[in-house]
C-alpha cells in the first residue's frame, strides 16, 4: 500500500515538474530568439496553462479564470483587450444551454426523445444506430454541453448490451457504444448552439473579425454536409465491426419506452419551450438577435409561472464553472492579438500554406488533426483562431473557411483521451482500444476525402469563401 502511495506521489511531482519546465523553457527560448516581451510572456503563460490542462494538475475552470488576470498583470495586454470575450455572447449561450439541459434532464424529456428515436427507427443494428443519430440531432441544438448528452446515450447503449448479454470488448458492444458516441459528436458539427467548442470558436471569430456568424447561417453552412458525414461514419463503423445479432431489439426498446410512462405536463411544457427556442434560432435573420441572447431569454421562461420548470434548487445544480472555463479560454485569443503572437504564428505558418484555396483549407484541416493530439478542442480553438484569422487576411482567403476547416480536423480522433466524449464512452469498459482506433483511423482517412469531395465544394456554393 505504501509503495503504491509513493509511486503515486512520485508521478504527481513529476507532472508538476513538467508543468513548470514547459513555461520556463518557453520563456528562455522565446527570449533568446528576440520576440517582444509581451509575446514572450503570453507564450510562457499560455504554455503553462495548456500543460496544466493536459496533465490535469488543477481544475480547468480555475486556470481559465486566473489566466486572463495573469495576462493583465504581466503586461501582455490591457484589460479591454484581454477581457473582450466577456462582452460577447458565447458565454451566455453556454449558460443558457446549461439551463435548457437541466430542463430536459429534470423533466425526463431528453431520455424520452432518445428512446423514442430508437423505437421509431426499428430493431436492427443498422437502424438502431440511426435511432441514436436521430436523437442526437434532435437534442443537439438545445444543449451545447456534451457531458449530459453523453450520459444519456452511454446509459442506453450499455443498457442494451447488458439486456442482451452482449459481452464487453466484443464487436457488437463496440458497434453499439461507438454508434452512441457518434450520435453525440457528429450533430455537434451541424448547429452553432450544439457544442461549447463550436460556440466559442464562432465567438472568437466574431471577436477577431468583427463579423458575427448567425445561427441560421451556420446551419446552412454545416447542417447538410453533416448528414453525409454521419452516413460515412455509421457505415464505416458497420463495415469494420460487422456486428452479428440473432435477436430482435424491438422488445427491449419497447420495454424501455413503456417504463417512461405517459407524457407528463412538465414534458409537454419542455417541448413547448424547445419549440419556441428552435423557432427563435431559425428566424434569427429576421429578428437580428444573437443566438446567445435569444437562448438565454427563452431559457429564462422556464422559471416563470406557467412553465415553472426551474426553481432555486435547479440553480444549485447548474455547473457554472463551465461558463468561466469557456470564456476564460476565449481570452487566450484576445491576449494573442494584444501581444502580437497571432501575427507571429501566422507569419510562421504562411510559407507552409502557400498554394491554392483548396490546398490551404485542406492543410488547415490537417493542422486541426495534429492539434487534437496535444490540445482539447477548446484549447486548440483558443490558441489558433486568432492566428488563423490573421493568416487568412494575409493570404486573402475567407477566415471563416479556415475556422470551419480547422473544426473538422479537431473532430478526428485516434485515441480516446483526445476528447471528453470519446474518453467518457471508452471508460464504460465495452470498447476495445484496437476497435476504437481502427474505426476512427478509417473514419479520419475517409473524412479527408469527404473534405475534398464534399465540404470544400459545398462551402464554395453557399458562399463561405466569399
C-alpha positions as CSV (number, residue, x, y, z in Angstrom):
1,X,0.0,0.0,0.0
2,X,2.8,2.4,1.0
3,X,4.7,1.6,-2.2
4,X,1.6,2.5,-4.3
5,X,1.2,5.8,-2.4
6,X,4.9,6.5,-3.0
7,X,4.6,5.8,-6.7
8,X,1.5,8.0,-7.0
9,X,3.3,10.8,-5.2
10,X,6.3,10.5,-7.5
11,X,4.1,10.7,-10.5
12,X,2.3,13.7,-9.1
13,X,5.6,15.6,-8.6
14,X,6.9,14.5,-12.0
15,X,3.8,16.0,-13.6
16,X,4.3,19.3,-11.7
17,X,8.0,19.4,-12.7
18,X,6.9,19.0,-16.4
19,X,4.3,21.7,-15.9
20,X,6.9,24.1,-14.5
21,X,9.6,23.2,-17.0
22,X,7.5,23.8,-20.1
23,X,6.8,27.5,-19.5
24,X,10.4,28.1,-18.2
25,X,11.8,26.5,-21.4
26,X,9.3,28.5,-23.5
27,X,10.4,31.7,-21.8
28,X,14.1,31.0,-22.3
29,X,13.6,30.0,-26.0
30,X,11.3,32.9,-27.0
31,X,13.5,35.4,-25.2
32,X,16.6,34.1,-27.0
33,X,15.1,34.5,-30.5
34,X,14.3,38.1,-29.8
35,X,10.5,38.1,-29.5
36,X,8.9,41.2,-27.9
37,X,8.4,41.0,-24.2
38,X,4.5,40.8,-24.3
39,X,4.8,37.9,-26.8
40,X,7.3,36.0,-24.5
41,X,5.0,36.4,-21.5
42,X,1.9,35.3,-23.5
43,X,3.6,32.2,-24.8
44,X,5.0,31.3,-21.4
45,X,1.8,31.7,-19.5
46,X,-0.3,30.0,-22.2
47,X,2.0,27.0,-22.5
48,X,1.8,26.7,-18.7
49,X,-2.0,26.7,-18.8
50,X,-2.1,24.2,-21.6
51,X,0.3,21.9,-19.7
52,X,-1.8,22.1,-16.6
53,X,-5.0,21.3,-18.6
54,X,-3.3,18.4,-20.4
55,X,-1.8,16.8,-17.3
56,X,-4.9,17.6,-15.2
57,X,-2.9,19.3,-12.4
58,X,-5.5,21.9,-11.4
59,X,-9.3,22.4,-12.0
60,X,-9.8,23.6,-15.6
61,X,-12.2,26.5,-14.8
62,X,-9.8,27.8,-12.1
63,X,-7.0,28.0,-14.6
64,X,-9.3,29.6,-17.2
65,X,-10.3,32.3,-14.6
66,X,-6.8,33.2,-13.4
67,X,-5.1,33.1,-16.8
68,X,-6.6,36.4,-18.1
69,X,-5.7,38.1,-14.8
70,X,-2.1,37.0,-15.2
71,X,-2.1,38.3,-18.8
72,X,-3.1,41.7,-17.5
73,X,-0.8,42.0,-14.5
74,X,2.2,40.8,-16.6
75,X,1.6,43.4,-19.3
76,X,0.6,41.0,-22.1
77,X,-2.3,43.4,-22.9
78,X,-4.7,45.9,-21.4
79,X,-7.9,44.7,-19.6
80,X,-10.1,45.9,-22.5
81,X,-8.1,43.7,-24.9
82,X,-7.8,40.6,-22.7
83,X,-11.4,40.6,-21.3
84,X,-13.2,41.5,-24.5
85,X,-14.5,37.9,-24.7
86,X,-16.7,38.6,-21.6
87,X,-18.7,41.2,-23.7
88,X,-19.6,38.6,-26.3
89,X,-22.5,36.2,-26.4
90,X,-20.6,32.8,-26.3
91,X,-20.6,32.6,-22.5
92,X,-24.3,33.4,-22.3
93,X,-25.0,30.8,-25.0
94,X,-23.3,28.2,-22.8
95,X,-25.1,29.3,-19.7
96,X,-28.5,29.2,-21.4
97,X,-27.6,25.8,-22.7
98,X,-26.9,24.6,-19.2
99,X,-30.4,25.9,-18.2
100,X,-32.0,24.1,-21.1
101,X,-30.1,20.9,-20.3
102,X,-31.3,21.0,-16.7
103,X,-34.9,21.3,-18.0
104,X,-34.5,18.4,-20.4
105,X,-32.8,16.3,-17.8
106,X,-35.1,17.0,-14.8
107,X,-38.3,16.6,-16.7
108,X,-37.1,13.4,-18.4
109,X,-37.8,14.7,-21.9
110,X,-34.2,14.1,-23.0
111,X,-34.4,10.4,-22.3
112,X,-37.9,10.2,-23.9
113,X,-36.5,11.8,-27.1
114,X,-33.6,9.3,-27.2
115,X,-35.8,6.2,-26.5
116,X,-38.5,7.4,-28.9
117,X,-35.9,7.9,-31.7
118,X,-34.6,4.4,-31.2
119,X,-38.1,3.0,-31.1
120,X,-39.0,4.9,-34.3
121,X,-36.1,3.5,-36.4
122,X,-36.7,-0.2,-35.6
123,X,-34.9,-3.1,-34.1
124,X,-32.0,-4.0,-36.4
125,X,-28.4,-3.0,-35.6
126,X,-28.3,-0.7,-38.6
127,X,-31.5,1.1,-37.7
128,X,-30.6,1.3,-34.1
129,X,-27.5,3.3,-34.9
130,X,-29.7,5.7,-36.9
131,X,-32.0,5.9,-34.0
132,X,-29.1,7.1,-31.8
133,X,-28.1,9.6,-34.5
134,X,-31.7,10.9,-34.9
135,X,-31.9,11.5,-31.2
136,X,-28.5,13.3,-31.3
137,X,-29.7,15.6,-34.0
138,X,-32.9,16.4,-32.1
139,X,-31.2,17.3,-28.9
140,X,-28.0,18.9,-30.3
141,X,-29.4,22.5,-31.0
142,X,-30.6,22.9,-27.4
143,X,-27.7,21.5,-25.4
144,X,-24.1,22.9,-26.1
145,X,-22.6,20.8,-23.3
146,X,-21.7,17.3,-24.4
147,X,-21.5,15.6,-21.0
148,X,-25.3,15.4,-20.4
149,X,-26.0,14.1,-23.8
150,X,-23.1,11.6,-23.5
151,X,-24.5,10.2,-20.2
152,X,-28.0,9.6,-21.8
153,X,-26.6,7.8,-24.8
154,X,-24.0,5.8,-22.9
155,X,-26.6,4.5,-20.4
156,X,-28.8,3.4,-23.3
157,X,-26.0,1.7,-25.2
158,X,-24.7,-0.1,-22.1
159,X,-28.2,-1.0,-21.1
160,X,-28.8,-2.7,-24.4
161,X,-25.5,-4.6,-24.0
162,X,-26.5,-5.8,-20.6
163,X,-30.1,-6.5,-21.6
164,X,-29.0,-8.9,-24.4
165,X,-25.8,-10.2,-22.7
166,X,-23.5,-8.6,-25.3
167,X,-20.0,-9.1,-23.9
168,X,-17.7,-6.2,-23.3
169,X,-15.0,-5.7,-25.9
170,X,-17.0,-7.7,-28.5
171,X,-17.6,-6.3,-32.0
172,X,-21.2,-5.9,-31.2
173,X,-20.5,-3.9,-28.0
174,X,-18.1,-1.7,-29.8
175,X,-20.6,-1.1,-32.6
176,X,-23.3,0.0,-30.1
177,X,-21.2,2.2,-27.8
178,X,-19.2,3.8,-30.7
179,X,-22.5,4.4,-32.5
180,X,-23.9,6.2,-29.4
181,X,-20.6,8.2,-29.2
182,X,-21.0,9.3,-32.9
183,X,-24.6,10.4,-32.1
184,X,-23.2,12.9,-29.6
185,X,-20.1,14.0,-31.6
186,X,-21.4,14.4,-35.2
187,X,-24.6,16.6,-34.6
188,X,-22.3,19.0,-32.7
189,X,-20.9,20.0,-36.1
190,X,-24.3,20.9,-37.5
191,X,-25.5,23.6,-35.2
192,X,-23.9,26.7,-33.7
193,X,-25.5,26.0,-30.4
194,X,-24.7,22.3,-30.3
195,X,-21.2,22.4,-28.8
196,X,-19.3,24.6,-26.3
197,X,-16.2,24.5,-28.5
198,X,-18.3,25.5,-31.6
199,X,-19.9,28.4,-29.8
200,X,-16.6,29.5,-28.5
201,X,-15.0,29.3,-32.0
202,X,-17.7,31.4,-33.5
203,X,-17.3,33.9,-30.6
204,X,-13.6,34.1,-31.2
205,X,-14.2,34.5,-34.9
206,X,-16.5,37.5,-34.3
207,X,-14.1,38.9,-31.7
208,X,-11.2,38.9,-34.2
209,X,-13.0,39.9,-37.4
210,X,-16.0,42.0,-36.2
211,X,-18.2,39.7,-38.2
212,X,-20.9,37.7,-36.5
213,X,-22.0,34.3,-37.8
214,X,-25.7,33.9,-37.3
215,X,-27.3,30.7,-36.1
216,X,-29.1,30.2,-39.4
217,X,-26.0,30.9,-41.5
218,X,-24.0,28.4,-39.6
219,X,-26.9,25.9,-40.0
220,X,-26.9,26.4,-43.8
221,X,-23.1,26.1,-43.9
222,X,-22.8,22.9,-41.9
223,X,-26.1,21.0,-41.4
224,X,-26.4,19.5,-44.9
225,X,-22.8,18.2,-45.1
226,X,-23.0,16.9,-41.6
227,X,-25.7,14.4,-42.7
228,X,-23.3,13.0,-45.3
229,X,-20.6,12.9,-42.6
230,X,-23.0,10.9,-40.4
231,X,-23.6,8.4,-43.2
232,X,-19.8,8.0,-43.7
233,X,-19.2,7.5,-40.0
234,X,-22.0,5.0,-39.4
235,X,-21.3,2.8,-42.4
236,X,-17.6,2.8,-41.7
237,X,-18.4,1.5,-38.2
238,X,-20.7,-1.2,-39.6
239,X,-18.3,-2.2,-42.3
240,X,-15.4,-2.6,-40.0
241,X,-17.1,-4.1,-37.0
242,X,-19.5,-6.4,-38.9
243,X,-21.8,-6.9,-35.8
244,X,-23.9,-10.1,-35.7
245,X,-27.1,-10.3,-33.6
246,X,-29.6,-13.1,-33.9
247,X,-32.3,-11.4,-31.8
248,X,-34.7,-8.5,-32.2
249,X,-34.1,-5.3,-30.3
250,X,-37.6,-4.1,-30.6
251,X,-38.9,-5.8,-27.5
252,X,-36.1,-4.2,-25.4
253,X,-36.7,-0.8,-26.8
254,X,-40.4,-1.1,-26.4
255,X,-39.9,-2.1,-22.7
256,X,-37.7,0.9,-22.2
257,X,-40.2,3.2,-23.8
258,X,-43.1,1.8,-21.6
259,X,-41.1,2.4,-18.4
260,X,-41.2,6.2,-19.3
261,X,-45.0,6.2,-18.8
262,X,-47.3,8.8,-20.3
263,X,-46.1,12.2,-21.3
264,X,-46.2,14.4,-18.2
265,X,-47.3,18.1,-18.1
266,X,-43.7,19.1,-17.4
267,X,-42.6,17.3,-20.5
268,X,-45.2,19.0,-22.6
269,X,-44.1,22.4,-21.3
270,X,-40.5,21.4,-22.1
271,X,-41.4,20.6,-25.6
272,X,-43.2,23.9,-26.0
273,X,-40.1,25.7,-24.6
274,X,-37.8,23.8,-27.1
275,X,-40.2,24.7,-29.9
276,X,-40.1,28.4,-29.1
277,X,-36.3,28.2,-28.8
278,X,-35.9,26.5,-32.2
279,X,-38.2,28.9,-33.8
280,X,-36.2,31.9,-32.4
281,X,-33.0,30.4,-33.6
282,X,-34.2,29.6,-37.1
283,X,-35.6,33.1,-37.6
284,X,-32.5,35.0,-36.3
285,X,-32.0,36.6,-39.7
286,X,-35.4,38.3,-39.3
287,X,-35.3,39.5,-35.7
288,X,-31.4,40.0,-35.8
289,X,-31.0,39.0,-32.1
290,X,-27.8,37.0,-31.4
291,X,-28.3,33.3,-30.6
292,X,-26.7,33.7,-27.2
293,X,-29.1,36.5,-26.1
294,X,-32.1,34.7,-27.6
295,X,-31.3,31.4,-25.9
296,X,-31.0,33.0,-22.5
297,X,-34.2,34.9,-22.9
298,X,-36.1,31.7,-23.9
299,X,-34.4,29.7,-21.2
300,X,-35.5,32.2,-18.5
301,X,-39.1,31.4,-19.3
302,X,-38.6,28.1,-17.5
303,X,-38.5,30.0,-14.2
304,X,-41.8,31.9,-14.8
305,X,-45.3,30.9,-13.7
306,X,-47.0,28.9,-16.4
307,X,-43.8,26.9,-17.2
308,X,-42.3,26.6,-13.6
309,X,-39.7,24.1,-14.9
310,X,-36.8,25.5,-13.0
311,X,-36.5,27.0,-9.5
312,X,-34.0,28.0,-6.8
313,X,-32.9,24.4,-6.3
314,X,-32.4,24.0,-10.1
315,X,-29.9,26.8,-10.0
316,X,-27.7,24.9,-7.5
317,X,-27.4,22.0,-10.0
318,X,-26.1,24.2,-12.9
319,X,-22.4,23.6,-13.5
320,X,-21.5,27.3,-13.7
321,X,-17.7,26.6,-13.9
322,X,-18.1,25.5,-17.5
323,X,-19.1,29.1,-18.4
324,X,-16.0,30.5,-16.8
325,X,-13.9,27.8,-18.5
326,X,-15.2,28.7,-21.9
327,X,-14.9,32.5,-21.6
328,X,-11.6,32.2,-19.8
329,X,-10.3,30.1,-22.7
330,X,-11.5,32.7,-25.1
331,X,-9.3,35.3,-23.5
332,X,-6.3,33.4,-25.0
333,X,-7.4,34.7,-28.4
334,X,-7.6,38.3,-27.1
335,X,-4.2,38.0,-25.4
336,X,-2.7,36.6,-28.6
337,X,-3.9,39.5,-30.6
338,X,-2.8,42.1,-27.9
339,X,0.7,40.6,-27.7
340,X,1.1,40.2,-31.5
341,X,1.5,36.5,-31.3
342,X,-1.3,35.9,-33.8
343,X,0.8,37.7,-36.4
344,X,3.9,35.8,-35.4
345,X,2.2,32.4,-35.7
346,X,0.6,33.5,-39.0
347,X,3.9,34.5,-40.4
348,X,5.4,31.2,-39.4
349,X,2.6,29.2,-41.0
350,X,2.3,31.3,-44.1
351,X,5.2,29.6,-46.0
352,X,3.7,26.2,-45.3
353,X,0.3,27.2,-46.6
354,X,1.4,28.8,-49.9
355,X,-0.9,27.3,-52.5
356,X,-4.4,27.2,-53.8
357,X,-7.5,27.9,-51.8
358,X,-8.3,24.2,-51.6
359,X,-4.8,23.3,-50.6
360,X,-4.8,25.9,-47.8
361,X,-8.2,24.7,-46.5
362,X,-7.1,21.1,-46.5
363,X,-3.8,21.9,-44.8
364,X,-5.8,23.7,-42.1
365,X,-7.9,20.6,-41.7
366,X,-4.7,18.5,-41.2
367,X,-3.5,21.1,-38.7
368,X,-6.7,20.5,-36.7
369,X,-6.0,16.8,-36.6
370,X,-2.4,17.3,-35.4
371,X,-3.6,19.8,-32.7
372,X,-6.0,17.3,-31.4
373,X,-3.2,15.0,-30.3
374,X,-1.9,17.7,-27.9
375,X,-4.9,20.0,-27.1
376,X,-8.5,19.6,-26.3
377,X,-10.8,21.2,-28.9
378,X,-11.5,24.2,-26.7
379,X,-7.8,24.8,-26.0
380,X,-7.0,24.4,-29.8
381,X,-9.6,26.9,-30.8
382,X,-8.4,29.3,-28.1
383,X,-4.9,29.2,-29.3
384,X,-5.4,29.0,-33.0
385,X,-8.5,31.0,-34.0
386,X,-6.7,34.4,-33.9
387,X,-3.7,33.2,-35.9
388,X,-6.0,31.6,-38.5
389,X,-7.9,34.8,-38.9
390,X,-4.7,36.8,-39.2
391,X,-3.2,34.3,-41.7
392,X,-6.4,34.3,-43.8
393,X,-6.3,38.1,-44.0
394,X,-2.7,38.0,-45.2
395,X,-3.4,35.3,-47.8
396,X,-6.7,36.8,-49.0
397,X,-8.9,33.9,-48.1
398,X,-12.1,34.0,-46.1
399,X,-11.2,33.4,-42.5
400,X,-14.5,31.6,-41.7
401,X,-13.5,28.9,-44.2
402,X,-10.3,28.2,-42.3
403,X,-12.0,28.1,-38.9
404,X,-14.6,25.6,-40.4
405,X,-11.8,23.5,-41.9
406,X,-9.9,23.5,-38.6
407,X,-13.0,22.4,-36.7
408,X,-13.4,19.3,-38.9
409,X,-9.8,18.5,-38.2
410,X,-10.4,18.7,-34.5
411,X,-13.3,16.2,-34.9
412,X,-10.9,13.5,-35.9
413,X,-9.8,11.2,-33.1
414,X,-7.3,8.3,-32.9
415,X,-7.0,7.9,-29.1
416,X,-9.8,8.1,-26.5
417,X,-8.0,10.8,-24.5
418,X,-8.4,13.4,-27.3
419,X,-12.0,14.4,-26.4
420,X,-14.0,14.3,-23.3
421,X,-16.8,12.4,-25.1
422,X,-14.6,9.7,-26.5
423,X,-12.9,9.2,-23.1
424,X,-16.3,9.0,-21.4
425,X,-17.6,6.3,-23.8
426,X,-14.3,4.4,-23.7
427,X,-14.4,4.4,-19.9
428,X,-17.7,2.3,-20.0
429,X,-15.4,-0.7,-20.4
430,X,-17.2,-2.0,-23.5
431,X,-14.8,-0.8,-26.2
432,X,-11.5,-2.5,-27.1
433,X,-8.8,0.1,-27.8
434,X,-8.0,-1.7,-31.1
435,X,-11.6,-1.4,-32.2
436,X,-11.7,2.3,-31.3
437,X,-8.5,3.1,-33.1
438,X,-9.4,1.0,-36.2
439,X,-12.8,2.7,-36.6
440,X,-11.6,6.2,-36.1
441,X,-8.4,5.9,-38.1
442,X,-10.5,4.7,-41.1
443,X,-13.0,7.5,-40.5
444,X,-10.2,10.0,-40.4
445,X,-8.9,8.9,-43.8
446,X,-12.5,8.9,-45.3
447,X,-13.1,12.3,-43.8
448,X,-10.1,13.7,-45.7
449,X,-11.7,12.5,-49.0
450,X,-15.1,13.9,-47.7
451,X,-13.4,17.2,-47.1
452,X,-12.1,17.4,-50.7
453,X,-15.1,16.0,-52.4
454,X,-18.0,17.5,-50.4
455,X,-17.1,20.1,-47.8
456,X,-14.8,22.3,-50.0
457,X,-17.2,22.4,-53.0
458,X,-20.3,22.8,-50.8
459,X,-18.8,25.7,-48.8
460,X,-17.9,27.4,-52.1
461,X,-21.5,27.0,-53.3
462,X,-23.0,28.5,-50.1
463,X,-20.6,31.4,-50.1
464,X,-18.3,30.6,-47.2
465,X,-15.3,31.5,-49.3
466,X,-16.8,34.8,-50.5
